[in-house]
Amino acid sequence: MPFRDRADAGRQLARRVAHLRGADVVVLGLPRGGVPVAYEVATALDAPLDVVLVRKVRVPGRPELAMGAVGEGDVVVRNDHVLRLARVGAEEFAAAADREREELERRAQRVRVARPRLPLAGRTVLVVDDGIATGATARAAGAVVRAQGAARVVLAAPVCAPDAAMTLAGAVEELVCLEVPQGFVAVGQAYTHFRPTPDQTVLDLLCRAAGDRPAPSPGGTAPQGRDP
């Protein structure tokens, strides 16, 4: 497999985006799995690390398949192709999107205590995930950061489905994918170790990148991150 784990994938990805070093770039990881990858990229680029909060809207009964996504700032992205195949109507999609938006708001309350949102206006924003399947989450992330004033959006992932790569190439200024396998089935197939990333790991990496002590476990008060 191309990548041992997310940290290994991040180090490999960092070499492909080395041209962005010094370009007033902000690295944004997609929680949760994208943050360990983004941490390695931000470290290599000596760039600030933050998250872009997005939630997949999953097909009922098929949690591995995204029919859209929601993001900070009331961004909603629909995957019309998946919606047609799954025969999901507008009301059913809206109800599922509302449920994910509630979870997004809960997660934002926790994460933003540890890492207040970094300003993106006029900057190059490098959005990093651990892999891209349908592209719905990545599209939502791009919409979120553009709404926050990003001047240039670069999307990077260790592995990407071919169909998603074609769709996303025209949606961002630059798309960087290390692997675009024709036999793509799932993101995890590119990794030897692909365990779930706990929320606490996300918080600790954000604090470490900001030079703060690790965030406390749930129930405590996380330290404030320092904006560069």
N, C-alpha and C positions, 0 to 999 in steps of 0.2 A: 504494500500500500504506500502511496506517496508520502503520507504524514504519520508520524508516530503518535502525536497528540496535538492539541491546539497550540501549545507553546512552540512546538517544532514548526507547525504550519505558519505561525506568526513570524518566526525568524526567517523562514523561506520567503514569505510574502514581503517582508521588510526589504529584502534585497531587490525586489522588483519595483518598489516604489521609492528607492533611494534618491531618485531625481527630485523628489518633493522636499527634501531636507532644506531648510532655510527659506521655504516659500510661504512663510506665515501660515502654516497649515495647522489645523486642529484635527485630531484623530478622534472619531466617534465610533465606539463599539456598539453593536446591536446586542442587548442583553437577551439571554444570558450568555450563550455560547460564543458570541462574537467578541466578548470583552477580553478573555485571555489571549485571543489572537491579536486584538487591537493593542493590548498592553505591550506586547513584544514589538509591534510596529511603531508605536509612539516612543518607546524607549530607544529604538534604533534611530529614529528621526529626530530625537531630542525635542519632541513636540508635546503639547498638552493633550491629555486624554479626558474624554467625557463619554457620555452615552447618548444615543438617540433612542427615545422610548417609543417602541412600536409593538403592536400585538397582532399576531395572525388571527384572521377570522376563518375558522376551520369548517369544512364540510361536515354536517351532522352525520355521525356514525363512521366518519373517516378522518380521524384527527391528524393523520399525516399529510392531508391534502388541504392547502390554503385556497379559499375562494375569495380572499381579499385580506385587507389589513387596516388597522386604525393606528393613528400616531398622535403625538402631542400636538396641541393646537387644533383639535377636531378634524384632523386629516383622515379621510376615508378613501381607500383604493379598492376597486372591485376587479376581480379577475373574471371577465365576462365569459371567457372560454370554459373555465372550470364551472362557473355557474350554469352554463347551458348543459354541459355534460352531466352535472349532478342534479339538474332539474330543480334548482333552488330558486324560489321566487323572491320578489323584492321585499315582501314583509318578513319572510324567514331570514333573509340576509340581514335586514335592518335589526331584527331582534338579536341575532348572533353578534352583530357589530356592537350593539349597546352593551351586551354582557362583557365583551372584551374591553370596551372603553372603561367600564367600571374597574376592571382589574388593572388596566393601565394607570388609572388615577391613583389606585392604592399603591402601586409600585413607584409611581412618581413621588408620592409623599415620602416614601422611605429613602429612595435613591437621592433625591434632591437635598436631603439633610446632610448626607455624606459628601455630595458633590453638587453645589449650586451650578446651574447651567452656565456654560462658558459663552461669551458673546461670539457670534458667527458673522456678523455683518462685515461684508467686504473681504472675507477671508476665504482661503481654499479649505474645503472640508473634505476629509478623507473618511468615508464611511466604510467600516470593516465588519464583515460577518464571518462565521466559520464555514459557511457554504451557502449556496443559493440553489433552491429547487424550482419553485414556480416564479420567483421574482417579485411576488406581491409585497412582501415585507421590505425588500430593498427599494421598490418604487415608493412606498409610503415614507420610508426614511428620507429619500431624496426630496419628496414634497415637503416634509417637515423642515429640513435644513434650508431649503430655498425660501420657505416662508419666514425663516429667521434671518434672512439676508445674506446667505452664503453667495459669494461671487463666483465660485467654481466648485463643482461637486465631482469628486473622484470616488468611484465605488470599487472596492477590492475584496476579493474572497479567494481562499485557497482552491475551492472547487465550485463549479457552476454547471447547471444543466444546459445543454446546447440551445434549447428553445428560449430559455430565460436570458442567455447571453445575447442572443440576437435581438430580443425585445429591449433589453436594458441598454444596449450599446448606443441607442439613439436618445436615451433619456438622461444621460449624464455626459459631462465633458470628457471623462476618461473611465474606461472599464478595465480593471486588471484582474485576471483570473489565471491561476497557475495551471489548473486542470479543467478541461472541458470535455469529459469523456462521452463518447457516443453511446456507450452502454449505461448511461447514468440511471440509477434507480433511487438512491437516497444519498444525502450528504455524508452520512456515517460510513459509507462504503470506501471513502477515501482515507479513513483513519484506522490505525491499529487500535487505539484507545479512544473511545468516543463516549465518555460518561457524561451525565447531566452536570451542568455547572450550577452550584448552589448560589443563592442570592448573596450569602455572606462572602463568597469568593469575589463576586462582582464588586461589592462594597470595599473589600480589602484592597483590590487592585486599583480602584479609583483613588483611594487614600494614599496608597504607596506611590502612585504616579504623581500625586500632588505633593509628595514629601511629608505627608502626615502619618501619624501612627495608625495601625489597622483599626477599622471600624469595629465597634462593639457588637456583640451578638444581639439578635432581636430583643427589644425591651429596653435597651440602653439608648444613650444619645450619641450619635456618631459625631466625630470631629468635623469641623468645617474645612472644606478644601480651599486651597489658595489659588485664586485665578492668576495666571501669569501676566 
